[in-house]
């Protein structure tokens, strides 16, 4: 699953190689996304460091996914997913 290389402020967070959360820094109705935006813009955090802290604090295995250097697409299917923001309580630790 990919939202593209040129989209700033949006990430798909994976757990066990499956898309689990969607982070969108421009979503106004998500406390979690607002908190992540604050951490990135004012605390000099990165999305990678935020995920690493969540993983350490809650014994999770979240990641941004690994994109291959070369990929040959044989067949594609469009699949609509309803991904929630990262739980806010994970960001307060």
N, CA, C and O atoms as a printed pandas DataFrame, in Angstrom:
     atom_number atom_name residue_name chain_id  residue_number  x_coord  y_coord  z_coord
0              1         N          UNK        A               1    0.853   -1.177    0.000
1              2        CA          UNK        A               1    0.000    0.000    0.000
2              3         C          UNK        A               1    0.889    1.226    0.000
3              4         O          UNK        A               1    1.866    1.295    0.745
4              5         N          UNK        A               2    0.553    2.183   -0.829
5              6        CA          UNK        A               2    1.410    3.344   -1.003
6              7         C          UNK        A               2    0.532    4.569   -1.215
7              8         O          UNK        A               2   -0.453    4.522   -1.953
8              9         N          UNK        A               3    0.900    5.663   -0.559
9             10        CA          UNK        A               3    0.173    6.912   -0.814
10            11         C          UNK        A               3    1.027    7.868   -1.626
11            12         O          UNK        A               3    0.678    9.038   -1.783
12            13         N          UNK        A               4    2.143    7.375   -2.142
13            14        CA          UNK        A               4    2.971    8.175   -3.034
14            15         C          UNK        A               4    4.183    8.777   -2.366
15            16         O          UNK        A               4    4.239    8.917   -1.145
16            17         N          UNK        A               5    5.143    9.127   -3.178
17            18        CA          UNK        A               5    6.399    9.700   -2.704
18            19         C          UNK        A               5    6.301   11.188   -2.411
19            20         O          UNK        A               5    7.096   11.710   -1.630
20            21         N          UNK        A               6    5.361   11.871   -3.009
21            22        CA          UNK        A               6    5.351   13.326   -2.967
22            23         C          UNK        A               6    4.269   13.900   -2.056
23            24         O          UNK        A               6    3.895   15.065   -2.194
24            25         N          UNK        A               7    3.771   13.100   -1.139
25            26        CA          UNK        A               7    2.747   13.587   -0.226
26            27         C          UNK        A               7    3.397   13.883    1.111
27            28         O          UNK        A               7    3.841   12.968    1.804
28            29         N          UNK        A               8    3.457   15.156    1.477
29            30        CA          UNK        A               8    4.030   15.541    2.755
30            31         C          UNK        A               8    2.954   15.431    3.832
31            32         O          UNK        A               8    1.813   15.843    3.622
32            33         N          UNK        A               9    3.315   14.888    4.958
33            34        CA          UNK        A               9    2.427   14.881    6.110
34            35         C          UNK        A               9    1.447   13.744    6.172
35            36         O          UNK        A               9    0.528   13.773    6.990
36            37         N          UNK        A              10    1.608   12.742    5.335
37            38        CA          UNK        A              10    0.738   11.564    5.388
38            39         C          UNK        A              10    1.587   10.305    5.355
39            40         O          UNK        A              10    2.508   10.175    4.549
40            41         N          UNK        A              11    1.257    9.385    6.247
41            42        CA          UNK        A              11    1.961    8.108    6.286
42            43         C          UNK        A              11    0.979    6.992    6.587
43            44         O          UNK        A              11   -0.019    7.189    7.280
44            45         N          UNK        A              12    1.279    5.821    6.057
45            46        CA          UNK        A              12    0.592    4.592    6.434
46            47         C          UNK        A              12    1.535    3.882    7.396
47            48         O          UNK        A              12    2.707    3.672    7.081
48            49         N          UNK        A              13    1.025    3.511    8.572
49            50        CA          UNK        A              13    1.807    2.807    9.573
50            51         C          UNK        A              13    1.382    1.344    9.542
51            52         O          UNK        A              13    0.193    1.026    9.586
52            53         N          UNK        A              14    2.370    0.465    9.464
53            54        CA          UNK        A              14    2.114   -0.964    9.353
54            55         C          UNK        A              14    2.380   -1.686   10.658
55            56         O          UNK        A              14    3.219   -1.274   11.459
56            57         N          UNK        A              15    1.644   -2.776   10.855
57            58        CA          UNK        A              15    1.896   -3.697   11.941
58            59         C          UNK        A              15    1.788   -5.096   11.348
59            60         O          UNK        A              15    0.774   -5.446   10.745
60            61         N          UNK        A              16    2.827   -5.885   11.521
61            62        CA          UNK        A              16    2.867   -7.238   10.936
62            63         C          UNK        A              16    2.626   -7.219    9.433
63            64         O          UNK        A              16    1.895   -8.053    8.897
64            65         N          UNK        A              17    3.247   -6.260    8.765
65            66        CA          UNK        A              17    3.187   -6.098    7.310
66            67         C          UNK        A              17    1.798   -5.759    6.777
67            68         O          UNK        A              17    1.554   -5.853    5.574
68            69         N          UNK        A              18    0.890   -5.366    7.667
69            70        CA          UNK        A              18   -0.448   -4.983    7.238
70            71         C          UNK        A              18   -0.694   -3.534    7.632
71            72         O          UNK        A              18   -0.299   -3.118    8.721
72            73         N          UNK        A              19   -1.343   -2.756    6.765
73            74        CA          UNK        A              19   -1.637   -1.366    7.102
74            75         C          UNK        A              19   -2.533   -1.300    8.335
75            76         O          UNK        A              19   -3.575   -1.954    8.390
76            77         N          UNK        A              20   -2.124   -0.510    9.318
77            78        CA          UNK        A              20   -2.855   -0.459   10.588
78            79         C          UNK        A              20   -3.378    0.946   10.895
79            80         O          UNK        A              20   -4.510    1.096   11.356
80            81         N          UNK        A              21   -2.558    1.986   10.641
81            82        CA          UNK        A              21   -2.939    3.352   10.972
82            83         C          UNK        A              21   -2.615    4.287    9.817
83            84         O          UNK        A              21   -1.722    4.027    9.011
84            85         N          UNK        A              22   -3.361    5.372    9.760
85            86        CA          UNK        A              22   -3.108    6.429    8.789
86            87         C          UNK        A              22   -2.837    7.707    9.563
87            88         O          UNK        A              22   -3.657    8.118   10.384
88            89         N          UNK        A              23   -1.707    8.337    9.315
89            90        CA          UNK        A              23   -1.361    9.613    9.932
90            91         C          UNK        A              23   -1.492   10.686    8.865
91            92         O          UNK        A              23   -0.924   10.566    7.780
92            93         N          UNK        A              24   -2.244   11.736    9.179
93            94        CA          UNK        A              24   -2.431   12.854    8.262
94            95         C          UNK        A              24   -2.304   14.131    9.075
95            96         O          UNK        A              24   -3.198   14.459    9.854
96            97         N          UNK        A              25   -1.206   14.853    8.906
97            98        CA          UNK        A              25   -0.952   16.052    9.699
98            99         C          UNK        A              25   -1.948   17.168    9.440
99           100         O          UNK        A              25   -1.988   18.138   10.198
100          101         N          UNK        A              26   -2.746   17.059    8.399
101          102        CA          UNK        A              26   -3.696   18.111    8.050
102          103         C          UNK        A              26   -5.124   17.769    8.450
103          104         O          UNK        A              26   -6.045   18.538    8.177
104          105         N          UNK        A              27   -5.315   16.630    9.091
105          106        CA          UNK        A              27   -6.644   16.233    9.550
106          107         C          UNK        A              27   -6.956   17.002   10.837
107          108         O          UNK        A              27   -6.248   16.863   11.834
108          109         N          UNK        A              28   -7.995   17.794   10.811
109          110        CA          UNK        A              28   -8.339   18.667   11.938
110          111         C          UNK        A              28   -9.115   17.950   13.035
111          112         O          UNK        A              28   -9.115   18.402   14.180
112          113         N          UNK        A              29   -9.772   16.848   12.710
113          114        CA          UNK        A              29  -10.639   16.187   13.675
114          115         C          UNK        A              29   -9.957   15.053   14.443
115          116         O          UNK        A              29  -10.638   14.263   15.096
116          117         N          UNK        A              30   -8.644   14.959   14.379
117          118        CA          UNK        A              30   -7.918   13.886   15.054
118          119         C          UNK        A              30   -6.910   14.466   16.054
119          120         O          UNK        A              30   -5.939   15.114   15.662
120          121         N          UNK        A              31   -7.149   14.230   17.332
121          122        CA          UNK        A              31   -6.216   14.679   18.363
122          123         C          UNK        A              31   -4.849   14.033   18.174
123          124         O          UNK        A              31   -3.819   14.671   18.390
124          125         N          UNK        A              32   -4.845   12.785   17.776
125          126        CA          UNK        A              32   -3.601   12.060   17.557
126          127         C          UNK        A              32   -2.761   12.725   16.470
127          128         O          UNK        A              32   -1.567   12.963   16.651
128          129         N          UNK        A              33   -3.396   13.018   15.346
129          130        CA          UNK        A              33   -2.669   13.646   14.241
130          131         C          UNK        A              33   -2.189   15.044   14.603
131          132         O          UNK        A              33   -1.102   15.453   14.195
132          133         N          UNK        A              34   -2.994   15.781   15.368
133          134        CA          UNK        A              34   -2.568   17.115   15.826
134          135         C          UNK        A              34   -1.353   17.003   16.741
135          136         O          UNK        A              34   -0.441   17.827   16.669
136          137         N          UNK        A              35   -1.340   15.988   17.601
137          138        CA          UNK        A              35   -0.215   15.782   18.526
138          139         C          UNK        A              35    1.047   15.407   17.749
139          140         O          UNK        A              35    2.131   15.903   18.055
140          141         N          UNK        A              36    0.916   14.546   16.757
141          142        CA          UNK        A              36    2.071   14.167   15.935
142          143         C          UNK        A              36    2.604   15.390   15.193
143          144         O          UNK        A              36    3.817   15.581   15.107
144          145         N          UNK        A              37    1.710   16.216   14.658
145          146        CA          UNK        A              37    2.126   17.436   13.956
146          147         C          UNK        A              37    2.918   18.339   14.901
147          148         O          UNK        A              37    3.945   18.895   14.513
148          149         N          UNK        A              38    2.446   18.487   16.132
149          150        CA          UNK        A              38    3.143   19.309   17.120
150          151         C          UNK        A              38    4.530   18.740   17.431
151          152         O          UNK        A              38    5.503   19.488   17.527
152          153         N          UNK        A              39    4.617   17.432   17.587
153          154        CA          UNK        A              39    5.912   16.797   17.864
154          155         C          UNK        A              39    6.900   17.014   16.715
155          156         O          UNK        A              39    8.082   17.267   16.946
156          157         N          UNK        A              40    6.416   16.915   15.493
157          158        CA          UNK        A              40    7.281   17.079   14.322
158          159         C          UNK        A              40    7.695   18.540   14.143
159          160         O          UNK        A              40    8.868   18.830   13.905
160          161         N          UNK        A              41    6.738   19.456   14.256
161          162        CA          UNK        A              41    7.024   20.863   13.964
162          163         C          UNK        A              41    7.713   21.607   15.109
163          164         O          UNK        A              41    8.520   22.503   14.862
164          165         N          UNK        A              42    7.406   21.246   16.350
165          166        CA          UNK        A              42    7.909   22.040   17.472
166          167         C          UNK        A              42    8.905   21.309   18.362
167          168         O          UNK        A              42    9.642   21.945   19.116
168          169         N          UNK        A              43    8.938   20.007   18.288
169          170        CA          UNK        A              43    9.851   19.233   19.152
170          171         C          UNK        A              43   10.962   18.563   18.344
171          172         O          UNK        A              43   11.750   17.786   18.885
172          173         N          UNK        A              44   11.020   18.871   17.042
173          174        CA          UNK        A              44   12.040   18.318   16.147
174          175         C          UNK        A              44   12.067   16.789   16.130
175          176         O          UNK        A              44   13.128   16.181   15.994
176          177         N          UNK        A              45   10.897   16.182   16.270
177          178        CA          UNK        A              45   10.772   14.732   16.145
178          179         C          UNK        A              45   10.582   14.401   14.666
179          180         O          UNK        A              45   10.288   15.283   13.859
180          181         N          UNK        A              46   10.749   13.156   14.327
181          182        CA          UNK        A              46   10.413   12.665   12.995
182          183         C          UNK        A              46    9.356   11.587   13.170
183          184         O          UNK        A              46    9.177   11.068   14.272
184          185         N          UNK        A              47    8.664   11.250   12.112
185          186        CA          UNK        A              47    7.665   10.180   12.210
186          187         C          UNK        A              47    8.351    8.879   12.620
187          188         O          UNK        A              47    7.777    8.072   13.351
188          189         N          UNK        A              48    9.579    8.680   12.147
189          190        CA          UNK        A              48   10.327    7.474   12.508
190          191         C          UNK        A              48   10.631    7.431   14.007
191          192         O          UNK        A              48   10.505    6.380   14.635
192          193         N          UNK        A              49   11.031    8.567   14.583
193          194        CA          UNK        A              49   11.349    8.586   16.015
194          195         C          UNK        A              49   10.082    8.415   16.864
195          196         O          UNK        A              49   10.128    7.798   17.928
196          197         N          UNK        A              50    8.967    8.953   16.402
197          198        CA          UNK        A              50    7.701    8.793   17.113
198          199         C          UNK        A              50    7.294    7.321   17.126
199          200         O          UNK        A              50    6.899    6.788   18.162
200          201         N          UNK        A              51    7.393    6.674   15.977
201          202        CA          UNK        A              51    7.052    5.249   15.893
202          203         C          UNK        A              51    7.991    4.424   16.774
203          204         O          UNK        A              51    7.553    3.492   17.448
204          205         N          UNK        A              52    9.269    4.763   16.766
205          206        CA          UNK        A              52   10.237    4.031   17.587
206          207         C          UNK        A              52    9.879    4.146   19.075
207          208         O          UNK        A              52    9.951    3.157   19.805
208          209         N          UNK        A              53    9.496    5.338   19.525
209          210        CA          UNK        A              53    9.117    5.529   20.926
210          211         C          UNK        A              53    7.856    4.735   21.277
211          212         O          UNK        A              53    7.771    4.144   22.353
212          213         N          UNK        A              54    6.884    4.724   20.372
213          214        CA          UNK        A              54    5.668    3.930   20.599
214          215         C          UNK        A              54    6.040    2.454   20.715
215          216         O          UNK        A              54    5.563    1.757   21.611
216          217         N          UNK        A              55    6.891    1.984   19.808
217          218        CA          UNK        A              55    7.303    0.578   19.832
218          219         C          UNK        A              55    7.981    0.217   21.150
219          220         O          UNK        A              55    7.709   -0.837   21.724
220          221         N          UNK        A              56    8.857    1.085   21.624
221          222        CA          UNK        A              56    9.561    0.824   22.882
222          223         C          UNK        A              56    8.621    0.881   24.082
223          224         O          UNK        A              56    8.697    0.029   24.967
224          225         N          UNK        A              57    7.756    1.853   24.120
225          226        CA          UNK        A              57    6.864    2.045   25.261
226          227         C          UNK        A              57    5.776    0.982   25.370
227          228         O          UNK        A              57    5.403    0.574   26.470
228          229         N          UNK        A              58    5.274    0.539   24.225
229          230        CA          UNK        A              58    4.121   -0.358   24.234
230          231         C          UNK        A              58    4.424   -1.739   23.658
231          232         O          UNK        A              58    3.515   -2.530   23.409
232          233         N          UNK        A              59    5.713   -2.020   23.450
233          234        CA          UNK        A              59    6.140   -3.321   22.908
234          235         C          UNK        A              59    5.391   -3.663   21.617
235          236         O          UNK        A              59    4.878   -4.766   21.433
236          237         N          UNK        A              60    5.357   -2.667   20.740
237          238        CA          UNK        A              60    4.702   -2.818   19.440
238          239         C          UNK        A              60    5.779   -3.066   18.383
239          240         O          UNK        A              60    6.974   -2.967   18.662
240          241         N          UNK        A              61    5.345   -3.383   17.192
241          242        CA          UNK        A              61    6.248   -3.530   16.052
242          243         C          UNK        A              61    5.682   -2.768   14.863
243          244         O          UNK        A              61    5.475   -3.331   13.789
244          245         N          UNK        A              62    5.435   -1.479   15.071
245          246        CA          UNK        A              62    4.931   -0.629   13.999
246          247         C          UNK        A              62    6.089   -0.175   13.123
247          248         O          UNK        A              62    7.216   -0.042   13.601
248          249         N          UNK        A              63    5.818    0.063   11.840
249          250        CA          UNK        A              63    6.840    0.574   10.938
250          251         C          UNK        A              63    6.173    1.274    9.761
251          252         O          UNK        A              63    4.956    1.210    9.585
252          253         N          UNK        A              64    6.990    1.938    8.969
253          254        CA          UNK        A              64    6.488    2.648    7.791
254          255         C          UNK        A              64    6.440    1.772    6.551
255          256         O          UNK        A              64    6.078    2.247    5.474
256          257         N          UNK        A              65    6.792    0.526    6.680
257          258        CA          UNK        A              65    6.807   -0.373    5.530
258          259         C          UNK        A              65    8.107   -0.234    4.777
259          260         O          UNK        A              65    8.781    0.792    4.860
260          261         N          UNK        A              66    8.446   -1.243    4.065
261          262        CA          UNK        A              66    9.687   -1.241    3.298
262          263         C          UNK        A              66    9.345   -1.308    1.813
263          264         O          UNK        A              66    8.760   -2.275    1.326
264          265         N          UNK        A              67    9.728   -0.254    1.123
265          266        CA          UNK        A              67    9.482   -0.222   -0.318
266          267         C          UNK        A              67   10.685   -0.810   -1.043
267          268         O          UNK        A              67   11.825   -0.486   -0.713
268          269         N          UNK        A              68   10.445   -1.660   -2.016
269          270        CA          UNK        A              68   11.569   -2.228   -2.766
270          271         C          UNK        A              68   12.233   -1.191   -3.660
271          272         O          UNK        A              68   11.607   -0.211   -4.064
272          273         N          UNK        A              69   13.496   -1.415   -3.962
273          274        CA          UNK        A              69   14.215   -0.525   -4.877
274          275         C          UNK        A              69   13.647   -0.664   -6.282
275          276         O          UNK        A              69   13.414    0.330   -6.969
276          277         N          UNK        A              70   13.429   -1.890   -6.697
277          278        CA          UNK        A              70   12.838   -2.164   -8.009
278          279         C          UNK        A              70   11.599   -3.014   -7.777
279          280         O          UNK        A              70   11.633   -4.001   -7.041
280          281         N          UNK        A              71   10.519   -2.621   -8.409
281          282        CA          UNK        A              71    9.274   -3.350   -8.226
282          283         C          UNK        A              71    8.613   -3.549   -9.581
283          284         O          UNK        A              71    8.466   -2.607  -10.359
284          285         N          UNK        A              72    8.221   -4.777   -9.849
285          286        CA          UNK        A              72    7.492   -5.088  -11.072
286          287         C          UNK        A              72    6.062   -5.402  -10.663
287          288         O          UNK        A              72    5.810   -6.366   -9.940
288          289         N          UNK        A              73    5.138   -4.591  -11.124
289          290        CA          UNK        A              73    3.740   -4.783  -10.781
290          291         C          UNK        A              73    3.110   -5.676  -11.834
291          292         O          UNK        A              73    3.055   -5.328  -13.014
292          293         N          UNK        A              74    2.638   -6.830  -11.391
293          294        CA          UNK        A              74    2.025   -7.776  -12.304
294          295         C          UNK        A              74    0.514   -7.591  -12.338
295          296         O          UNK        A              74   -0.102   -7.615  -13.404
296          297         N          UNK        A              75   -0.070   -7.408  -11.168
297          298        CA          UNK        A              75   -1.510   -7.263  -11.074
298          299         C          UNK        A              75   -1.809   -6.318   -9.916
299          300         O          UNK        A              75   -1.198   -6.434   -8.854
300          301         N          UNK        A              76   -2.715   -5.408  -10.101
301          302        CA          UNK        A              76   -3.066   -4.493   -9.022
302          303         C          UNK        A              76   -4.565   -4.536   -8.783
303          304         O          UNK        A              76   -5.356   -4.749   -9.702
304          305         N          UNK        A              77   -4.929   -4.332   -7.547
305          306        CA          UNK        A              77   -6.335   -4.236   -7.169
306          307         C          UNK        A              77   -6.475   -3.006   -6.286
307          308         O          UNK        A              77   -5.658   -2.770   -5.396
308          309         N          UNK        A              78   -7.499   -2.240   -6.534
309          310        CA          UNK        A              78   -7.788   -1.084   -5.698
310          311         C          UNK        A              78   -8.624   -1.570   -4.525
311          312         O          UNK        A              78   -9.678   -2.180   -4.701
312          313         N          UNK        A              79   -8.129   -1.284   -3.315
313          314        CA          UNK        A              79   -8.828   -1.736   -2.123
314          315         C          UNK        A              79   -8.993   -0.564   -1.180
315          316         O          UNK        A              79   -8.017    0.091   -0.815
316          317         N          UNK        A              80  -10.209   -0.302   -0.791
317          318        CA          UNK        A              80  -10.505    0.790    0.127
318          319         C          UNK        A              80  -10.318    0.295    1.550
319          320         O          UNK        A              80  -10.889   -0.722    1.943
320          321         N          UNK        A              81   -9.512    1.023    2.323
321          322        CA          UNK        A              81   -9.278    0.666    3.717
322          323         C          UNK        A              81   -9.718    1.803    4.618
323          324         O          UNK        A              81   -9.581    2.974    4.262
324          325         N          UNK        A              82  -10.233    1.471    5.754
325          326        CA          UNK        A              82  -10.590    2.477    6.760
326          327         C          UNK        A              82   -9.558    2.369    7.880
327          328         O          UNK        A              82   -9.705    1.561    8.798
328          329         N          UNK        A              83   -8.513    3.191    7.795
329          330        CA          UNK        A              83   -7.444    3.164    8.791
330          331         C          UNK        A              83   -7.646    4.299    9.771
331          332         O          UNK        A              83   -7.890    5.439    9.375
332          333         N          UNK        A              84   -7.546    3.988   11.042
333          334        CA          UNK        A              84   -7.714    4.995   12.089
334          335         C          UNK        A              84   -6.392    5.677   12.393
335          336         O          UNK        A              84   -5.331    5.163   12.038
336          337         N          UNK        A              85   -6.446    6.838   13.052
337          338        CA          UNK        A              85   -5.217    7.467   13.530
338          339         C          UNK        A              85   -4.594    6.623   14.651
339          340         O          UNK        A              85   -5.255    5.761   15.231
340          341         N          UNK        A              86   -3.335    6.880   14.939
341          342        CA          UNK        A              86   -2.661    6.238   16.062
342          343         C          UNK        A              86   -3.388    6.667   17.342
343          344         O          UNK        A              86   -3.739    7.840   17.473
344          345         N          UNK        A              87   -3.623    5.753   18.284
345          346        CA          UNK        A              87   -4.292    6.146   19.532
346          347         C          UNK        A              87   -3.527    7.264   20.254
347          348         O          UNK        A              87   -2.308    7.201   20.408
348          349         N          UNK        A              88   -4.259    8.267   20.684
349          350        CA          UNK        A              88   -3.658    9.440   21.331
350          351         C          UNK        A              88   -2.874    9.069   22.571
351          352         O          UNK        A              88   -1.819    9.649   22.826
352          353         N          UNK        A              89   -3.364    8.117   23.347
353          354        CA          UNK        A              89   -2.660    7.748   24.578
354          355         C          UNK        A              89   -1.260    7.199   24.305
355          356         O          UNK        A              89   -0.408    7.246   25.192
356          357         N          UNK        A              90   -1.005    6.693   23.130
357          358        CA          UNK        A              90    0.331    6.222   22.782
358          359         C          UNK        A              90    1.301    7.387   22.630
359          360         O          UNK        A              90    2.510    7.215   22.782
360          361         N          UNK        A              91    0.779    8.560   22.334
361          362        CA          UNK        A              91    1.620    9.726   22.091
362          363         C          UNK        A              91    1.886   10.552   23.342
363          364         O          UNK        A              91    2.695   11.479   23.308
364          365         N          UNK        A              92    1.232   10.237   24.421
365          366        CA          UNK        A              92    1.350   11.021   25.638
366          367         C          UNK        A              92    2.430   10.513   26.577
367          368         O          UNK        A              92    2.718   11.152   27.588
368          369         N          UNK        A              93    3.025    9.386   26.262
369          370        CA          UNK        A              93    4.089    8.814   27.108
370          371         C          UNK        A              93    5.392    9.497   26.908
371          372         O          UNK        A              93    6.382    9.136   27.543
